[in-house]
Amino acid sequence: MPTSDDQVREASDASRSRFSRDLVVVAAYQPNPPGTGESTVWAQHRSFFRSQGRQREPREAFMVDLLRAITQWRDEGCEVILGVDANEDISSTKSSSFRQRLRDVGMEEAILQRHPG
């Protein structure tokens, strides 16, 4: 028969799964689309990937890595706040847009919710 200490521990574990105590705050910068010159952030990232023998497109690599990290943190019970210079129109609702891809992992655009238009 469970003791009251066991019941408290079980209740605490259940609460922990419903209410996160961990907060992850992320500041991120998505490179601009390819431009001219080798000094752009996009070109520097492409050069880095190539030096590692990887053929990754920098903007897609940023998005894939960011979504993977957010998914992992949320799966671990963390709340996530993302501040990002996305270098694109975040009001776009196209399926490939930055905003929609974040929605796909459960994130919402707080500023546009609070201040539509």
One Martini backbone bead per residue (centre of mass of N, CA, C, O) as a GRO file, in nm:
protein
  117
    1MET     BB    1   0.095   0.037   0.024
    2PRO     BB    2   0.088   0.358  -0.013
    3THR     BB    3   0.229   0.629   0.092
    4SER     BB    4   0.220   0.962   0.133
    5ASP     BB    5   0.499   1.005   0.003
    6ASP     BB    6   0.432   0.858  -0.262
    7GLN     BB    7   0.191   1.038  -0.342
    8VAL     BB    8   0.350   1.301  -0.354
    9ARG     BB    9   0.554   1.209  -0.566
   10GLU     BB   10   0.346   1.147  -0.787
   11ALA     BB   11   0.221   1.430  -0.797
   12SER     BB   12   0.485   1.575  -0.866
   13ASP     BB   13   0.541   1.426  -1.131
   14ALA     BB   14   0.277   1.511  -1.270
   15SER     BB   15   0.323   1.817  -1.251
   16ARG     BB   16   0.590   1.828  -1.406
   17SER     BB   17   0.460   1.734  -1.681
   18ARG     BB   18   0.260   1.995  -1.692
   19PHE     BB   19   0.487   2.185  -1.538
   20SER     BB   20   0.731   2.372  -1.614
   21ARG     BB   21   1.071   2.481  -1.493
   22ASP     BB   22   1.185   2.522  -1.776
   23LEU     BB   23   1.385   2.766  -1.962
   24VAL     BB   24   1.424   2.857  -2.306
   25VAL     BB   25   1.643   3.099  -2.453
   26VAL     BB   26   1.644   3.227  -2.790
   27ALA     BB   27   1.896   3.353  -3.009
   28ALA     BB   28   1.851   3.427  -3.362
   29TYR     BB   29   1.999   3.378  -3.705
   30GLN     BB   30   1.897   3.402  -4.027
   31PRO     BB   31   2.010   3.384  -4.314
   32ASN     BB   32   2.025   3.517  -4.588
   33PRO     BB   33   1.997   3.495  -4.885
   34PRO     BB   34   2.168   3.467  -5.143
   35GLY     BB   35   2.443   3.654  -5.246
   36THR     BB   36   2.702   3.865  -5.277
   37GLY     BB   37   2.971   3.729  -5.181
   38GLU     BB   38   3.190   3.592  -4.916
   39SER     BB   39   3.080   3.779  -4.650
   40THR     BB   40   2.836   3.649  -4.605
   41VAL     BB   41   2.672   3.449  -4.400
   42TRP     BB   42   2.590   3.237  -4.604
   43ALA     BB   43   2.879   3.195  -4.724
   44GLN     BB   44   3.014   3.115  -4.457
   45HIS     BB   45   2.841   2.866  -4.405
   46ARG     BB   46   2.899   2.718  -4.665
   47SER     BB   47   3.204   2.702  -4.620
   48PHE     BB   48   3.194   2.539  -4.362
   49PHE     BB   49   3.045   2.292  -4.466
   50ARG     BB   50   3.253   2.222  -4.687
   51SER     BB   51   3.495   2.183  -4.483
   52GLN     BB   52   3.313   1.924  -4.368
   53GLY     BB   53   3.177   1.773  -4.621
   54ARG     BB   54   2.911   1.951  -4.654
   55GLN     BB   55   2.582   1.997  -4.834
   56ARG     BB   56   2.452   2.272  -4.705
   57GLU     BB   57   2.190   2.482  -4.671
   58PRO     BB   58   2.186   2.738  -4.454
   59ARG     BB   59   1.880   2.790  -4.410
   60GLU     BB   60   1.796   2.494  -4.377
   61ALA     BB   61   1.990   2.424  -4.150
   62PHE     BB   62   1.879   2.621  -3.947
   63MET     BB   63   1.590   2.510  -3.938
   64VAL     BB   64   1.644   2.216  -3.865
   65ASP     BB   65   1.808   2.270  -3.606
   66LEU     BB   66   1.594   2.439  -3.459
   67LEU     BB   67   1.359   2.233  -3.461
   68ARG     BB   68   1.509   2.010  -3.315
   69ALA     BB   69   1.564   2.166  -3.053
   70ILE     BB   70   1.276   2.242  -2.979
   71THR     BB   71   1.165   1.956  -2.967
   72GLN     BB   72   1.351   1.856  -2.744
   73TRP     BB   73   1.280   2.060  -2.523
   74ARG     BB   74   0.975   1.999  -2.520
   75ASP     BB   75   1.005   1.692  -2.458
   76GLU     BB   76   1.152   1.781  -2.173
   77GLY     BB   77   0.947   2.032  -2.066
   78CYS     BB   78   1.008   2.292  -2.202
   79GLU     BB   79   1.018   2.622  -2.237
   80VAL     BB   80   0.999   2.844  -2.532
   81ILE     BB   81   1.197   3.125  -2.635
   82LEU     BB   82   1.196   3.316  -2.944
   83GLY     BB   83   1.449   3.518  -3.087
   84VAL     BB   84   1.433   3.646  -3.430
   85ASP     BB   85   1.616   3.683  -3.731
   86ALA     BB   86   1.461   3.569  -4.027
   87ASN     BB   87   1.472   3.714  -4.306
   88GLU     BB   88   1.146   3.740  -4.310
   89ASP     BB   89   0.810   3.715  -4.344
   90ILE     BB   90   0.620   3.636  -4.051
   91SER     BB   91   0.318   3.659  -4.185
   92SER     BB   92   0.347   3.416  -4.334
   93THR     BB   93   0.141   3.108  -4.439
   94LYS     BB   94   0.314   2.935  -4.574
   95SER     BB   95   0.432   2.614  -4.553
   96SER     BB   96   0.752   2.726  -4.584
   97SER     BB   97   0.747   2.911  -4.361
   98PHE     BB   98   0.869   3.008  -4.070
   99ARG     BB   99   0.603   3.019  -3.914
  100GLN     BB  100   0.489   2.738  -3.997
  101ARG     BB  101   0.728   2.564  -3.898
  102LEU     BB  102   0.684   2.646  -3.601
  103ARG     BB  103   0.394   2.545  -3.576
  104ASP     BB  104   0.468   2.240  -3.624
  105VAL     BB  105   0.615   2.265  -3.312
  106GLY     BB  106   0.417   2.472  -3.132
  107MET     BB  107   0.464   2.759  -3.229
  108GLU     BB  108   0.414   3.112  -3.168
  109GLU     BB  109   0.337   3.442  -3.270
  110ALA     BB  110   0.316   3.684  -3.037
  111ILE     BB  111   0.307   3.964  -3.174
  112LEU     BB  112   0.080   3.901  -3.386
  113GLN     BB  113  -0.132   3.826  -3.174
  114ARG     BB  114  -0.127   4.107  -3.023
  115HIS     BB  115  -0.052   4.261  -3.328
  116PRO     BB  116  -0.229   4.280  -3.575
  117GLY     BB  117  -0.089   4.402  -3.876
   0.00000   0.00000   0.00000
